[in-house]
Amino acid sequence: MIPKFKLPAISGNEAELLELLQQDQPVFIKNSKFDFSQINSAFCCALHMHQPTIPAGVDGSLISHLQYMFEHPGEGDNHNAESFANCYKRLAEIMPELIDAGCNPRIMLDYSGNLLWGFEQMGRVDILNALKYLTCDPSLQPHVEWLGTFWSHAVAPSTPIPDLKLQITAWQHHFAALFGNDALQRVKGFSAPEMHLPNHPDTLYEFIKALKECGYRWLLVQEHSVENLDGSCLNQSQKYIPNKLIARNFKGESVSITALIKTQGSDTKLVGQMQPCYEALGLAKQAIGDMKVPALVSQIADGENGGVMMNEFPQAFIQAHQRIATQSSTVAINGTEYLELLDAAGVQEDDLPIIQAVQQHKLWQQIDNQLPPDTSAMVGASWTNNLSWVEGYANVLEPMNQLSAKFHQLFDHLVITDPEITKTSKYQTALLYVLLLQTSCFRYWGQGGWTEYATEIYRAGEEALAEI
């Protein structure tokens, strides 16, 4: 029997959310007090938070890994469970303290759906209330921006294409259920788990297309995951301005989205010690066409993972904002606010440098030369390029693809016939297992216990589909 549990809000309001999110209205500029002409540089920092869902509760029930940490304090660094939990809510104290002290702080938040569901499962009302305060209190709205993500921390290149949009909309459903539709309307930027950008043309096209259809305006990308159209690396000045990311599939269809560039790989100390602030202090305005605009340093890091983020970040964050409080040439800013200020200054997406996913120049050259395209290496790039999300994981990827295929074979025609089926527990239960099986952790941590978790989730997913 499938363990019984309260399902997270991951589907059922597709039409309502689509209508809501296609209303493209400015979010932050109405409350922004920046004089763009006086700013030379800016920095934006995002905190990424995630704990996977694992079948490790009573009788194999689904629980948050955070709950597992609390229940098994003698394993590894599980004794830090409450310290982790505090990291998820501490900005609700830090941000208002900085504002009351006359500072103008900014932060972007990226929480996986797994993690948000885990707070609910654990009854951690303290964390949920802190996040609701950060999200919904009018005094904090100009200072805090949420980034959308995949619900279960899937990596885009190895996620079945039909599930890319399901991952995106599941997170939107869940976020709206927790914080309201008004809060969801303010989520305009997207953060892909592991900064993993697919470079297979068809996958990237469907990914960007899904983002645009779901109302997203911009995407945070790692500098080494993209290239210029001639295959060259981004030049230094490109990293400090938005770029236009083009995705073209093998049919010749194309779609684009604005990209902000995260630099310097995967070092949490960059945000933990507020390096973006100090880098921005040394930058001058950058050129976009004939215009000069403030340089932007963009960074993201795990918000709770490791000693620097757990212990050093709060004071470093406070000190950085205190440092810039008495001058106006370098400011903290969030991604959407920066882009809206560019809009107001007359900068359009077509003015931006054009980039594409890494290795695509080589691929299109082969096609132009009428050679068979070699897509064998096109699994995307991330901030963990030393780690393959595909090699050696057939025991996870094959079941993942099989479960997805069975789900779509069963439900796709039913959803077309009766869209209300996405509100049913049978649909949502099956969808939950499809999404959970795609969680990156089942590959990140290597073969063994984590791939065994994936095997159990696949078994439960198969059982859920068999009962329909």
Buried (B, 14 or more C-beta within 10 A) or exposed (E): EBEEBEEBBBBBBBEEBBEBBEEEEBBBBEEBEBEBEEBBBBBBBBBBBBBBBBBBBEEBBBBBBBBBBBEEEEEEBBEBBEEBBBBBBBBBEBBBEBBEEEBBBBBBBBBBBBBBBBBBBBEBEBBBEBBBBBBBBEEBBBBBBBBBBBBBBBBBBBBBBBBBBBBBBBBBBBBBBBBEBEBBBBBBBBBBBBBBBBBBBBBBBBBBBBBBBBBBBBBBBBBBBBBBEEBEEBEEEBBBBBBBBBBBBEEEEEBBBBBBBBBBEBBBBBBBBBBBBBBBBEBEBBEBEEEBBBBBBBBBBBBBBBEBBBEBBBEBBBEBBBBBBEEEBBBBBBBBBBBBBBEEBEBEBEBBBEBBBBBBBBBBEEEEEEEEBEBEEBBBBBBBBEEEBBEEBEBBBEBBBBBBEBBBEBBEEBBEEEEEBBEBEBBBBBBBBBBBBBBBBBBBEEEEEBBBBBBBBBBBBBBBBEEE
